[in-house]
């Protein structure tokens, strides 16, 4: 008898479960996460607002309606302003909506399936269907091809050590796997915000063009962070199209094909600009925008999308929390008032009571744990001080009693009688120090201040090797010259000698004649490598 048949006979009313599982004793499958029906007690909050944050905007092909997102739902509004009408209403987050060229459909981004994907619905909000079904490389910023059958979008690629980069992909509006139109510059320089030219020959997009291959946090927006590139679909050629100081993002061609609107930073002010596509001249149009995100990660775009009216004489854009109809040729803007009255279903945030200042607490993280060669003791740093514990069941005790500096990177000598470590004080910076295991006879091995790490004894205990770093970030850059791996006499009477400029985690083997250091780097952009290097020592 087949297993499903046996199950049906034995299980009675549990027919469906048994048929799926094929055995009576099978566990039911885990319930799938539903974005619109999360666990917890539901509550409803009211929304009554005339302003919004980071609102993407589009204008209908007939110029009569405005489409925008607010707090994860999509709304439609008469071009003159007034009461907004909700097109979506759920806990799923919907955003970045765009009318199709005939005005009958809307493309947008939704996470209703568990991750951001491109969806299409009718202009009245009905019959929503997914275009993409990605569960890892997530698309956003959809834009319709002028022919109305295809949709281009930014496809997000998460890097191995960063938020990643993007590529421009094109999909049929009925769905499918899509096709890449370009390739990400690398894994850390962003790319996105696609836009078709009215004649469908070009795709404009923004790209991080700063130097190097890694993301930089301390970027200067007065220089060129982003530029607008132009992809020629006739031959696949990509050329820098809008460059220069202040950068250039969110390319938006006019319907008549004569101008390209974009956003550029003028000092600290994000400004709407126009580029004349006949002469190439670039002029500021309106300075009422909010600050763009050129210095930060811009996975969802560097500035919210905006749109021209069909007559190519004005632009509808979000700024200062409001919607504006901008005449870019007269450098003037008129507010488009809107009013949203709606509700949102929410869940209470999960919170746990935490005693922030208990008299005693367990230390959850031990730094630089090192066991003595004989296995009878262990030393480690906890809360900035050194502790020694007899193994296997001793009571930890502080190695020193001082309170002037912190202590890190402890390491036993080969005979287990001494410990070398580094100290740190914001006032005096770092030193390499040696102390016996009883906590007596402490010696400073590096009188000069610096940023020291990872000291280690030679097998005979006569030499100590250590790293000297540059500092910066949260520490002062001073005393950060001549970095590398050093050695110094363990009696405190010698002068430190640099062994190599490159390397970390110095250590000895069985002899005193060589030091081993680890050298790391990046190969082929994202592949990290480490190698162990032997450095022979002079007697």
KAQUI-V569596 format. One record per helix or strand of 3 or more residues. SS is the DSSP state (@ for helix, = for strand). FROM is the first residue (numbers start at 1). TO is the last residue. Records with the same first field share a line. If there is no record, write none. Layout:
SS: FROM-TO + FROM-TO
This chain:
@: 3-11 + 15-21
=: 42-49 + 57-59 + 65-70 + 73-78 + 94-99 + 105-110 + 117-122 + 139-144 + 150-157 + 165-172 + 191-196 + 202-208 + 226-232 + 238-242 + 249-253 + 259-266 + 269-276 + 282-286 + 315-319 + 322-327 + 332-336 + 338-347 + 367-371 + 377-382 + 385-390 + 406-412 + 418-425 + 429-436 + 450-457 + 463-469 + 484-489 + 497-500 + 504-508 + 514-523 + 527-536
